[in-house]
Amino acid sequence: MNLTYFQSWALAFALTQLVEMPVYRTLAPVSWRRAFSLSLATHPVVWYVVPPLCERAGLSWGPTLWLAEGFAYLVEAALLRAYGVSWLRAVAVSCAANTASAVVGELIRARWGVP
């Protein structure tokens, strides 16, 4: 499958929302709007800012993935805290949601080569 970078991002963003929103709604719990806002705040940075910076720094895919996911974990936990969720719960739920979507994304990438 040959997708443009934007198409790959859009597919990954949709998959991320499908995986993460129910996790946030169930475990945080926050509204659907707030659940959507969490990845909305981090996903474009993870795709459009972190990779070019890591590439310029000479980092391979593995460290780039760890830095991108670490950014998402921390920012989404901070947003959950701003939404009134305790720090401990915010960190745990952010880790659960982001790990789930990262695993699903990597499985899809391994099987179909996208996003």
C-alpha distances in whole Angstrom, upper triangle without the diagonal:
4,6,10,12,14,11,10,14,15,12,14,17,17,17,19,22,21,22,25,27,28,29,31,33,34,35,36,37,36,35,31,32,33,30,27,29,29,25,25,28,26,22,22,24,22,19,21,24,24,21,23,26,25,24,27,29,27,26,23,20,23,25,23,22,25,27,24,25,29,29,27,29,32,32,31,34,36,35,36,39,40,39,42,40,42,41,41,39,37,35,35,33,31,30,29,27,25,25,24,21,20,20,18,15,16,15,12,11,13,11,8,7,7,9
4,7,9,12,9,9,13,14,13,14,17,18,18,20,22,22,24,26,28,29,30,32,34,35,36,37,37,36,35,32,32,33,30,27,29,28,25,25,27,25,21,20,23,21,17,19,22,22,20,21,24,24,22,25,27,26,25,22,20,23,25,22,22,25,26,23,25,28,28,27,29,32,31,31,34,36,35,36,39,39,39,42,41,43,41,41,39,37,36,36,34,31,31,31,28,26,26,25,22,21,22,20,17,17,18,15,13,15,14,11,9,9,10
4,6,8,6,6,9,10,10,12,14,15,15,17,20,20,21,23,25,27,28,29,31,33,34,34,35,33,32,29,29,29,27,24,25,25,22,21,23,22,18,17,19,18,15,16,19,20,18,19,22,22,21,24,26,25,24,22,19,22,24,21,20,24,24,21,23,26,25,24,27,30,28,28,31,33,31,33,36,36,36,39,38,40,38,39,37,34,33,34,31,29,29,29,26,24,24,24,20,19,21,19,15,17,18,14,13,16,15,12,10,8,8
4,5,5,6,9,10,11,12,14,15,17,18,20,21,23,24,25,28,29,29,31,34,34,34,35,33,32,29,28,29,27,24,24,25,21,20,22,20,17,15,17,17,13,13,17,18,16,16,20,20,19,21,24,23,23,21,19,22,23,20,20,23,23,20,22,25,24,23,26,29,27,27,31,32,30,32,35,35,35,38,37,39,38,39,37,34,33,34,32,29,29,29,26,24,25,25,21,20,22,20,17,18,20,17,15,18,18,15,13,11,10
4,5,5,6,9,10,10,12,14,15,16,18,20,21,22,23,26,27,27,29,32,32,32,33,31,30,27,26,26,25,22,22,22,18,17,19,17,14,12,14,13,9,10,13,14,12,13,16,17,16,18,21,20,20,18,16,19,20,17,17,20,20,17,19,22,21,20,23,25,24,24,27,28,27,29,32,32,32,35,34,36,35,35,34,31,30,31,29,26,26,27,24,21,23,22,19,18,20,19,15,16,19,16,14,17,18,16,13,10,9
4,5,5,6,9,10,10,12,14,15,16,18,20,20,22,25,25,26,27,30,31,30,31,29,28,25,23,24,23,19,19,20,16,15,17,16,12,10,13,13,9,10,13,15,14,15,18,19,18,20,23,23,22,21,19,22,22,19,18,21,21,17,19,22,21,19,23,25,23,23,26,27,25,27,30,30,30,33,33,35,34,35,33,30,29,30,28,25,26,26,23,21,23,22,19,18,21,19,16,18,20,17,16,19,20,17,15,12,10
4,5,5,6,8,10,11,12,14,15,17,18,20,21,23,25,25,27,29,30,30,30,29,27,24,23,24,22,19,20,21,17,16,18,17,14,13,16,15,12,13,17,18,16,18,21,21,21,23,26,25,24,23,20,22,24,20,19,23,22,19,20,24,22,21,24,26,24,24,27,29,27,28,32,31,31,34,33,36,35,35,33,30,30,31,28,25,26,26,23,21,22,21,18,18,20,18,15,17,18,15,14,18,18,15,13,10,8
4,5,5,6,8,10,11,12,14,15,16,18,20,22,23,24,26,28,28,28,29,28,27,24,23,24,22,19,20,19,16,16,18,16,12,12,14,13,10,12,15,16,14,16,19,19,18,21,23,23,21,19,16,19,20,17,16,19,19,16,17,21,20,18,21,24,22,22,25,27,26,27,30,30,30,33,32,34,33,33,31,28,28,28,26,23,23,23,20,18,19,19,15,15,16,15,11,13,15,12,11,14,15,12,10,7,5
4,5,5,6,9,10,10,12,14,15,16,17,20,21,21,23,25,26,26,27,25,24,21,20,21,19,16,16,16,12,12,14,12,9,8,11,10,7,9,12,13,12,14,17,17,18,20,22,22,20,19,16,18,19,16,15,18,17,14,15,18,17,15,18,21,19,19,22,23,22,24,27,27,26,30,29,31,29,30,29,26,25,26,23,20,21,21,18,16,18,17,14,13,16,15,11,14,16,14,13,16,17,15,13,10,7
4,5,5,6,9,10,11,12,14,15,16,19,20,20,22,24,25,25,26,24,22,19,18,19,17,14,15,16,12,11,14,13,10,10,13,13,10,12,15,17,16,18,21,21,21,24,26,26,24,23,20,22,23,19,18,21,20,17,17,21,19,17,20,22,20,19,23,24,22,24,27,27,26,29,28,31,30,31,29,26,26,26,24,21,22,22,18,17,19,18,14,15,17,15,13,16,17,14,14,18,18,16,15,11,9
4,5,5,6,9,10,11,12,14,15,18,19,20,21,23,25,25,25,24,23,20,19,20,18,15,17,17,13,13,16,15,12,12,15,14,12,14,18,18,17,20,22,22,22,25,27,27,25,23,19,21,23,20,17,20,21,17,17,21,20,18,20,23,22,20,23,25,24,24,28,28,27,30,29,31,30,31,29,26,26,26,23,21,21,21,17,16,18,16,12,13,15,12,10,13,14,11,11,15,15,13,12,8,6
4,5,5,6,9,10,11,12,14,16,17,18,20,22,22,23,23,22,22,19,19,19,16,14,15,15,11,12,14,12,9,10,13,11,9,13,15,15,15,18,20,19,20,23,24,24,22,20,17,18,19,16,14,17,17,14,14,17,17,14,17,20,18,17,20,22,21,22,25,26,25,28,26,29,27,28,26,23,22,22,20,18,18,17,14,13,14,13,9,10,12,10,7,10,12,10,10,14,14,13,12,8,6
4,5,5,6,9,10,10,11,14,15,15,17,20,20,20,21,19,19,16,15,16,13,10,12,12,8,8,11,10,7,8,12,10,10,12,15,15,16,18,20,20,21,24,25,26,23,22,19,20,21,18,15,18,18,14,14,17,16,13,16,18,16,15,18,20,18,19,23,23,22,25,24,26,25,26,24,21,21,21,19,16,17,17,13,12,15,14,10,11,14,12,10,13,15,13,14,17,18,16,16,12,9
4,5,5,6,9,10,10,13,15,15,16,19,20,20,20,19,18,14,15,16,13,10,13,13,10,10,14,13,10,12,15,14,13,16,19,19,19,22,24,24,25,28,29,29,27,25,22,23,24,21,18,21,21,17,17,20,19,16,18,21,19,17,20,22,20,20,24,24,23,26,25,27,27,27,25,22,23,22,19,17,19,18,14,14,16,14,11,13,15,12,11,14,15,13,14,18,18,16,16,13,11
4,5,5,6,8,10,12,13,14,16,18,19,20,20,19,19,15,16,17,14,12,14,14,11,12,15,14,11,14,16,14,14,17,20,19,19,22,24,24,25,28,28,28,26,24,20,21,22,20,17,19,20,17,15,19,18,15,17,20,19,17,20,22,20,20,24,25,23,26,24,27,26,26,23,21,21,21,18,16,17,15,12,12,13,11,7,10,11,8,8,11,12,10,12,15,15,14,14,11,9
4,5,5,6,8,10,11,12,14,16,16,17,18,17,17,14,15,14,11,10,12,11,7,10,12,11,9,12,14,12,12,16,18,17,18,21,22,22,23,26,27,27,24,23,19,19,20,18,15,16,17,14,12,15,15,12,13,16,15,13,16,18,17,17,20,21,20,23,21,23,22,23,20,18,18,17,15,13,13,12,9,8,10,9,5,8,10,9,8,11,13,12,13,16,17,16,16,13,11
4,5,5,5,8,10,10,11,14,15,15,15,14,13,10,11,12,8,7,10,9,7,9,12,12,10,13,15,14,15,17,19,19,20,23,25,25,26,29,29,30,27,26,23,23,23,21,18,19,20,16,15,18,17,13,15,17,16,13,16,18,16,16,19,20,18,21,20,22,22,22,20,17,18,18,14,13,15,13,10,10,13,11,8,12,14,12,11,15,16,15,17,20,20,19,19,16,14
4,6,6,7,9,11,12,13,15,16,16,15,15,11,13,14,11,9,13,13,11,12,16,15,13,16,19,17,17,20,23,22,23,26,28,27,29,32,32,32,29,28,24,24,25,23,20,21,22,19,17,20,20,16,17,20,19,16,18,21,19,18,22,23,21,23,21,24,24,24,21,19,20,19,15,15,16,14,10,12,13,11,9,12,13,10,11,15,15,14,16,19,19,18,19,16,14
4,6,6,7,9,11,12,13,14,15,15,15,13,15,15,11,11,14,12,11,13,16,15,13,17,19,17,17,21,22,22,22,26,27,26,28,31,31,31,28,26,22,22,23,21,18,19,20,17,15,18,18,14,15,18,18,14,16,19,18,17,20,22,20,22,20,22,22,21,18,17,17,16,13,12,13,10,7,9,10,7,6,9,10,8,10,13,13,13,15,18,18,18,19,16,15
4,6,5,6,9,10,10,11,12,12,13,11,12,11,8,8,11,9,8,11,13,12,12,15,17,15,17,20,21,20,22,25,25,25,27,30,30,30,27,26,23,22,22,21,17,18,19,16,13,15,16,12,12,15,14,11,13,16,14,13,17,18,16,18,16,19,18,18,15,13,14,13,10,9,10,9,5,7,9,7,6,10,12,11,12,15,16,16,18,20,21,21,21,18,17
4,5,5,6,9,10,10,10,9,9,7,9,9,5,6,9,9,9,11,13,14,13,16,18,17,19,22,23,23,24,27,28,28,30,32,33,33,30,29,26,25,26,24,21,21,22,19,16,18,18,14,14,17,15,12,14,16,14,13,16,17,15,17,15,18,19,19,16,14,15,15,11,11,13,11,8,10,13,11,10,14,15,14,15,18,19,18,21,23,23,23,24,21,19
4,5,5,6,8,10,9,10,10,8,12,11,8,10,13,12,12,15,17,17,17,20,22,21,22,25,26,26,27,30,31,31,33,35,35,36,33,31,28,27,28,26,23,23,24,21,19,21,21,17,16,19,18,15,16,19,16,14,18,19,16,18,16,19,20,19,16,15,16,15,11,12,14,11,9,12,14,11,11,15,16,14,16,19,19,19,22,24,24,24,25,22,21
4,6,5,6,8,9,10,11,11,13,12,9,11,13,12,12,15,17,16,16,20,21,20,21,25,25,24,26,29,30,29,31,34,34,34,31,30,26,25,26,24,21,21,22,20,16,18,18,15,14,16,16,13,13,16,15,13,16,18,15,17,14,16,17,16,12,12,13,11,8,9,10,8,6,9,11,9,10,13,14,13,16,18,18,19,21,23,24,25,25,23,21
4,5,5,5,6,6,9,8,11,9,6,9,11,9,11,13,14,15,15,19,20,19,21,24,24,24,26,29,29,29,31,34,33,34,31,30,27,26,26,25,22,21,22,19,16,17,17,14,13,15,14,10,11,13,12,9,12,14,12,13,11,13,14,14,11,9,11,11,7,8,11,9,7,10,12,11,12,15,16,16,18,20,21,22,24,26,26,27,27,25,23
4,6,6,5,5,6,7,10,9,6,10,12,11,13,15,17,18,18,21,23,22,24,27,27,27,29,32,32,32,35,37,37,38,35,34,31,30,30,28,25,25,25,23,20,21,21,17,16,18,17,13,14,16,14,11,14,15,12,14,12,15,17,17,13,12,15,14,10,12,14,12,10,14,16,14,15,18,19,18,20,23,24,24,26,28,28,29,29,27,25
4,6,5,8,10,10,14,12,10,13,15,14,16,18,20,20,21,24,25,24,26,29,30,29,31,34,34,34,36,39,38,39,36,35,31,30,30,29,26,25,26,24,21,22,22,19,17,19,19,15,15,18,16,13,16,18,15,15,13,15,17,16,12,12,15,13,9,12,14,11,10,14,16,14,15,18,19,18,21,23,23,24,27,28,28,29,30,28,26
4,5,8,11,12,15,13,11,14,16,14,16,19,19,19,20,24,24,23,26,29,29,28,30,33,33,32,35,37,36,37,34,33,30,28,28,28,25,23,24,23,19,20,20,17,15,17,17,14,12,15,15,11,13,16,13,13,10,12,13,12,8,9,11,9,6,10,11,9,9,13,14,13,15,18,18,19,21,23,24,25,27,28,29,30,31,28,27
3,6,9,11,13,10,9,13,14,12,14,17,17,18,19,23,23,22,25,27,27,27,29,32,32,31,34,36,36,37,34,33,31,29,28,28,25,23,24,22,19,19,19,16,14,15,15,11,10,13,11,8,10,12,10,9,7,9,11,11,7,7,10,9,6,9,12,11,10,13,15,15,16,19,20,21,22,25,25,26,28,30,31,32,32,30,28
4,7,9,12,10,9,12,14,13,15,17,18,19,20,24,24,24,26,29,29,29,31,34,34,34,36,39,38,39,36,36,33,31,31,30,27,26,26,24,21,22,21,18,17,18,17,13,13,15,13,9,12,13,10,10,8,11,13,14,10,10,13,12,9,12,15,13,12,15,18,17,18,21,22,22,24,26,27,27,30,32,32,33,33,30,29
4,7,8,6,6,10,10,10,13,15,15,17,19,21,22,23,25,27,27,27,30,32,32,33,35,37,37,38,35,35,32,31,31,29,27,26,26,23,21,21,21,17,16,17,16,12,12,14,11,8,11,11,8,9,9,12,14,15,12,11,14,14,11,12,16,15,13,16,19,18,18,21,23,22,23,26,27,27,29,32,32,33,33,30,28
4,5,5,6,9,10,11,14,14,16,18,19,21,23,23,25,27,28,28,30,33,33,34,36,38,38,40,37,37,34,33,33,31,28,28,28,25,23,24,22,19,19,20,18,14,15,16,13,11,14,13,10,12,12,16,18,19,16,14,18,18,14,15,18,17,15,18,21,19,19,22,24,23,24,27,28,28,30,32,33,32,33,30,27
4,5,5,6,9,10,12,12,14,16,17,19,21,22,23,25,26,27,29,31,32,32,35,37,37,38,35,35,32,31,31,29,27,27,27,24,22,23,22,18,19,20,18,15,16,17,14,13,16,16,13,15,15,19,20,21,18,16,19,19,15,15,18,17,14,16,19,18,17,20,22,21,21,25,26,25,27,30,30,29,30,26,24
4,5,5,6,9,11,10,12,15,16,17,20,20,22,23,24,25,27,30,30,31,33,35,36,37,35,35,32,32,31,29,26,27,26,23,22,23,21,18,19,19,17,14,16,16,13,12,16,14,12,15,15,19,20,22,19,17,19,20,16,16,19,19,16,17,21,20,18,21,24,22,22,26,27,26,28,31,31,30,30,27,24
4,5,5,6,9,10,11,13,14,17,18,19,21,22,23,24,26,28,28,29,32,33,34,35,33,33,30,30,29,27,25,25,24,21,19,20,18,15,16,16,13,11,12,13,9,9,12,11,8,11,12,16,17,18,16,13,16,17,14,13,17,16,14,15,19,18,17,20,22,22,22,25,27,26,27,30,31,31,30,27,25
4,5,6,8,9,11,12,13,16,17,17,19,21,22,22,24,27,27,28,30,32,32,34,31,31,28,27,27,25,22,22,22,19,17,18,17,13,14,15,13,10,12,13,10,9,13,13,10,13,12,16,16,18,15,12,14,15,11,11,14,13,10,12,15,15,14,17,19,18,19,22,23,23,24,27,28,27,27,24,22
4,6,6,6,9,11,11,13,15,16,17,19,20,21,23,25,26,27,29,31,31,32,30,30,27,27,26,24,21,22,22,18,17,19,17,13,15,16,14,11,14,15,12,12,15,15,13,16,16,19,19,21,18,15,17,18,14,13,16,15,12,13,16,15,13,16,19,18,17,21,22,21,23,26,26,26,25,22,20
4,6,5,6,9,10,12,13,15,16,17,18,19,22,24,24,25,27,29,30,31,29,29,26,26,26,23,21,22,20,17,16,18,15,12,14,14,11,9,12,12,9,10,13,12,11,15,15,18,18,20,18,14,16,18,15,13,16,17,13,14,17,17,15,18,21,20,19,22,24,24,24,28,29,28,27,24,21
4,5,5,7,9,11,12,13,15,17,17,17,20,22,22,23,25,27,27,29,26,26,24,23,23,20,18,18,17,14,13,14,12,9,10,11,8,5,9,10,7,8,11,11,10,14,13,16,15,17,15,12,13,14,12,9,13,13,10,10,14,15,13,15,18,18,17,20,22,22,23,26,27,27,26,23,20
4,5,5,5,8,10,10,12,14,15,15,17,19,20,20,23,25,25,26,24,24,21,21,20,18,16,16,16,12,11,13,11,8,10,12,9,7,11,12,10,11,15,15,14,17,16,19,18,19,17,14,15,16,13,10,13,13,10,9,13,13,10,12,15,15,14,17,19,19,19,22,24,23,22,19,16
4,6,6,7,9,10,12,13,14,15,17,19,20,21,23,25,26,27,25,25,22,23,22,20,18,19,18,14,14,16,13,10,13,14,11,10,13,14,11,13,16,15,15,19,18,21,20,22,20,17,18,19,16,14,16,17,14,13,16,16,14,15,19,18,16,20,22,21,21,24,26,25,23,20,17
4,6,7,8,10,12,12,13,14,16,18,18,20,22,23,24,26,24,24,22,22,21,18,17,18,16,13,13,14,11,9,11,12,8,8,12,11,9,12,14,13,14,17,17,20,18,20,19,16,16,18,16,13,16,17,14,13,17,18,15,16,20,20,18,21,24,23,23,26,28,27,25,22,19
4,6,5,6,9,10,10,10,13,15,15,16,19,20,21,22,20,21,18,19,18,15,13,14,12,9,9,11,8,6,9,10,7,7,11,11,10,13,15,15,16,19,18,20,18,20,19,15,15,17,15,12,14,16,13,11,14,15,13,13,17,17,16,18,21,20,20,23,25,24,23,20,17
4,5,5,6,8,10,10,12,14,15,16,18,20,21,22,20,19,17,18,17,14,12,14,13,9,10,12,10,8,11,13,11,10,14,15,14,16,18,18,19,22,21,23,21,22,21,18,17,19,17,13,15,16,13,11,14,14,11,12,15,15,13,15,18,17,17,20,22,21,19,16,13
4,5,5,6,7,9,11,12,14,15,17,18,20,21,19,20,17,19,18,15,14,16,14,11,12,14,12,10,14,15,13,13,17,17,16,18,21,20,21,24,24,26,24,26,24,21,21,22,20,17,18,20,17,14,17,18,15,15,18,18,15,18,21,19,18,22,24,22,20,17,14
4,5,5,5,6,9,10,11,12,14,16,17,18,17,18,16,17,16,12,12,14,11,8,11,12,9,9,13,13,11,12,16,16,15,18,20,20,21,24,23,25,23,24,24,20,19,21,20,16,18,20,17,14,17,19,16,15,19,19,17,18,22,21,20,23,25,24,22,19,16
4,6,6,5,7,10,11,11,13,15,16,17,15,15,13,14,13,9,9,10,9,5,8,10,8,7,11,12,11,12,15,16,16,18,20,21,22,25,23,25,22,23,23,20,18,20,19,15,15,17,15,12,14,16,13,12,15,16,13,15,18,18,16,19,22,21,19,16,13
4,6,6,6,9,11,11,12,15,16,17,15,15,12,14,14,10,10,13,11,8,11,13,11,11,15,16,15,15,19,20,19,21,24,24,25,28,27,28,26,27,26,23,22,23,22,18,18,20,17,14,16,17,14,13,16,16,13,14,18,17,15,18,20,19,16,14,11
4,6,7,7,9,11,12,13,15,16,15,16,14,17,16,12,13,15,13,10,13,15,13,13,17,18,16,17,21,21,20,23,25,25,26,29,28,30,28,29,29,25,24,26,24,21,21,23,21,18,20,21,18,17,20,20,17,18,21,20,18,21,24,22,19,16,14
4,6,6,6,9,10,11,13,15,14,15,14,16,14,11,12,14,11,9,13,14,11,12,16,16,15,17,20,19,19,22,24,24,25,28,28,29,26,28,28,24,23,25,24,20,21,23,21,18,20,22,19,17,21,22,19,20,23,22,20,23,26,25,22,19,17
4,6,5,6,9,10,11,12,11,12,11,13,11,7,9,10,8,6,10,11,9,11,14,14,14,16,18,19,19,22,23,24,25,28,27,28,25,26,26,23,21,23,23,19,19,21,20,16,18,20,17,15,19,20,17,17,21,21,19,21,24,24,21,19,16
4,5,5,6,9,10,10,9,10,9,11,10,6,8,11,9,8,11,13,12,13,16,17,17,19,21,22,23,25,27,27,29,31,30,31,28,29,29,26,24,25,25,21,21,23,21,17,19,21,18,15,18,19,16,16,20,19,17,19,22,21,18,16,14
4,5,5,6,9,10,10,11,11,14,13,9,12,14,12,11,15,16,15,16,20,20,19,21,24,24,25,27,29,29,31,34,33,33,31,32,32,29,27,29,28,24,24,26,25,21,22,24,22,19,22,23,20,20,23,23,20,22,25,24,20,19,17
4,5,5,6,9,9,11,12,14,12,9,12,13,11,11,14,15,13,16,18,18,18,21,23,23,24,26,28,28,30,32,31,32,29,30,31,27,25,28,27,24,23,26,25,21,22,25,22,20,23,24,21,21,25,25,22,24,27,27,23,22,20
4,5,5,6,5,8,9,10,8,6,10,11,9,9,13,13,13,15,18,18,18,21,23,23,24,27,28,29,31,33,32,32,29,29,30,27,25,26,27,23,22,25,24,20,21,23,21,18,21,23,20,19,23,23,20,22,25,25,21,21,19
4,5,5,6,7,9,12,10,8,12,14,12,12,16,17,16,18,21,22,22,24,26,27,28,30,32,32,34,36,35,35,32,33,33,30,28,30,30,26,25,27,26,22,23,25,23,20,22,24,21,20,23,23,20,21,25,24,20,20,19
4,5,8,10,12,15,13,11,15,16,14,15,18,19,18,20,23,23,23,26,28,28,29,31,33,33,35,37,36,37,34,34,35,32,30,32,32,28,27,30,29,25,26,28,26,23,26,27,24,23,27,27,24,25,29,28,24,23,22
4,6,9,12,13,11,10,14,14,12,14,17,17,17,20,22,22,22,25,27,27,28,31,32,32,34,37,35,35,32,33,34,31,28,30,31,27,26,29,28,24,25,28,26,23,25,27,24,23,27,27,24,25,29,29,25,25,23
4,7,10,12,10,10,13,14,13,15,18,18,19,21,23,23,24,27,28,29,30,33,34,35,37,39,37,37,34,34,35,32,29,31,32,28,27,29,29,25,25,27,26,22,24,26,23,22,25,26,22,23,27,27,23,23,22
4,7,8,6,6,10,11,10,12,15,15,16,18,20,21,22,24,25,26,28,30,31,32,34,36,34,34,31,31,32,29,26,28,28,25,23,26,25,21,21,24,22,19,21,23,20,19,22,23,20,21,24,24,21,21,20
4,6,6,6,9,10,11,12,14,16,17,19,20,22,23,24,26,27,29,30,32,33,35,37,35,35,32,31,32,29,27,27,28,25,23,25,24,21,20,22,21,17,19,21,18,16,19,20,17,17,21,21,18,18,18
4,6,5,6,9,10,10,12,14,15,16,18,20,21,22,24,26,27,28,30,31,32,34,32,33,30,29,30,27,24,25,25,22,20,22,21,17,17,19,17,13,15,17,14,12,15,16,13,14,18,18,15,15,14
4,5,5,6,9,10,11,12,14,15,16,18,20,21,22,24,26,27,28,30,31,33,31,31,28,27,27,25,22,23,23,20,18,20,20,16,15,17,16,12,14,16,14,12,15,17,14,14,18,19,16,17,16
4,5,5,6,8,10,10,12,14,15,16,18,20,21,22,24,25,27,28,30,32,29,29,26,26,26,24,21,22,23,20,17,20,20,16,15,18,18,14,16,18,16,15,18,20,17,18,22,22,20,19,18
4,5,5,6,9,10,11,12,14,16,17,18,20,21,22,24,26,27,28,30,29,29,26,26,26,24,21,22,22,19,17,20,19,15,15,18,16,13,15,17,15,14,17,18,16,17,21,21,18,17,16
4,6,5,6,8,10,11,12,14,15,16,18,20,21,22,24,26,27,29,26,27,24,24,24,21,19,19,19,16,14,16,16,12,12,14,13,9,12,14,11,10,14,15,13,15,18,19,16,15,14
4,6,5,6,8,10,10,12,14,15,16,18,20,21,22,24,25,27,25,25,21,21,21,19,16,17,18,15,13,15,15,11,11,14,13,10,12,15,14,13,16,18,16,17,21,22,20,19,17
4,6,5,6,9,10,11,12,14,15,16,18,20,21,23,24,26,24,24,21,21,22,19,16,18,18,15,14,17,16,13,13,16,15,13,15,18,16,15,19,20,19,20,23,24,21,20,18
4,5,5,6,9,10,11,12,14,16,17,18,20,21,22,25,23,23,21,21,21,18,16,17,17,14,13,15,14,11,12,15,13,10,14,16,13,14,17,18,16,19,22,22,19,18,15
4,5,5,6,9,10,10,12,14,15,16,18,20,21,23,20,21,18,18,18,15,13,14,14,10,9,12,11,7,8,11,10,8,11,13,12,12,16,17,16,18,21,21,20,18,16
4,5,5,6,9,10,11,12,14,15,17,18,20,21,19,19,16,16,17,14,11,13,14,10,9,12,12,9,10,14,13,11,14,17,16,16,19,21,20,21,24,25,23,22,20
4,6,5,6,8,10,11,12,14,15,16,18,20,19,19,16,17,17,14,12,15,15,11,11,14,13,10,12,15,14,13,16,18,17,18,21,22,21,23,26,26,24,22,20
4,6,5,6,8,10,10,12,14,15,16,18,17,18,15,16,16,12,11,13,12,8,9,12,10,7,10,13,11,11,14,16,14,16,19,20,19,22,24,24,23,20,18
4,6,6,6,9,10,11,12,14,15,17,15,15,12,13,12,9,7,9,9,5,6,9,9,7,9,12,11,11,14,16,16,17,20,21,21,23,25,26,25,22,20
4,6,5,6,9,10,11,12,14,15,14,14,11,12,13,9,7,11,11,8,9,12,12,10,13,15,15,15,18,20,19,20,23,24,24,26,29,29,28,26,23
4,5,5,6,9,10,10,12,14,13,14,12,14,14,10,10,13,12,9,11,14,13,11,14,16,16,16,19,20,19,21,24,25,24,27,29,29,28,25,23
4,5,5,6,9,10,10,13,11,13,11,13,12,8,8,11,9,6,9,11,10,9,12,14,13,14,17,18,18,20,23,23,23,26,28,28,27,24,22
4,5,5,6,9,10,11,9,9,7,9,9,5,5,8,8,5,8,11,10,10,13,15,15,16,19,20,20,22,24,25,26,28,30,31,30,27,25
4,5,5,6,9,10,9,10,8,11,11,7,8,12,11,9,12,15,14,14,16,19,18,19,22,23,23,25,27,28,29,31,33,33,32,29,27
4,5,5,6,9,9,11,10,13,12,8,10,13,12,10,13,15,13,14,17,18,18,19,22,23,23,25,27,28,28,31,33,33,31,29,26
4,5,5,7,6,8,8,10,9,5,8,11,9,8,12,13,12,13,16,17,17,19,21,22,23,25,27,27,28,31,32,33,32,29,27
4,5,5,5,6,6,9,9,6,9,11,11,10,14,15,15,16,19,20,20,22,24,25,26,28,30,31,32,34,36,36,35,33,30
4,5,7,9,9,13,12,10,12,15,14,13,17,18,17,18,21,22,22,24,26,27,27,30,32,32,33,35,37,37,36,33,31
4,6,9,11,13,12,9,13,15,13,13,17,17,16,18,21,21,21,23,26,26,27,29,31,31,32,35,36,36,36,33,30
4,6,9,12,10,9,13,14,13,14,17,18,18,19,22,23,23,25,27,28,29,31,33,34,35,37,38,39,38,36,33
4,6,8,7,6,9,11,10,11,14,15,15,17,19,20,21,23,25,25,27,29,30,31,32,35,36,37,36,34,31
4,6,5,6,9,10,10,12,14,15,16,18,20,21,22,24,25,27,28,30,31,33,34,36,37,38,38,35,33
4,6,5,6,9,10,10,12,14,15,16,18,20,21,22,24,26,26,28,30,31,32,34,36,37,36,34,32
4,5,5,6,9,10,11,12,14,16,16,18,20,21,22,24,26,27,29,30,31,33,35,36,35,34,32
4,5,5,6,8,10,10,12,14,15,16,18,20,21,22,24,25,27,28,30,31,33,34,34,32,30
4,6,5,6,8,10,11,12,14,15,16,18,20,21,22,24,26,27,28,30,31,32,32,30,28
4,6,5,6,9,10,10,12,14,15,16,18,20,21,22,24,26,26,28,30,31,30,28,26
4,6,5,6,9,10,10,12,14,15,16,18,20,21,22,24,25,27,28,30,30,28,26
4,5,5,6,8,10,11,12,14,15,17,18,20,21,23,24,26,27,28,28,26,24
4,5,5,6,8,10,11,12,14,15,16,18,20,21,22,24,26,27,26,24,22
4,6,5,6,8,10,10,12,14,15,16,18,20,21,22,24,25,25,23,21
4,6,5,6,9,10,11,12,14,15,16,18,20,21,23,24,24,22,21
4,6,5,6,9,10,11,12,14,16,17,18,20,21,22,22,20,18
4,5,5,6,8,10,10,12,14,15,16,18,20,21,20,18,16
4,6,5,6,9,10,10,12,14,15,16,18,20,19,18,17
4,6,5,6,9,10,11,12,14,15,17,18,18,17,16
4,5,5,6,8,10,10,12,14,15,16,16,14,12
4,6,5,6,9,10,10,12,14,15,14,13,12
4,5,5,6,9,10,10,12,14,14,13,13
4,6,5,6,9,10,11,12,13,11,11
4,5,5,6,9,10,10,10,8,7
4,5,5,6,9,10,9,9,9
4,5,5,6,8,9,10,10
4,5,5,6,7,6,8
4,6,5,4,5,6
4,6,6,8,10
4,6,8,11
4,6,8
4,6
3
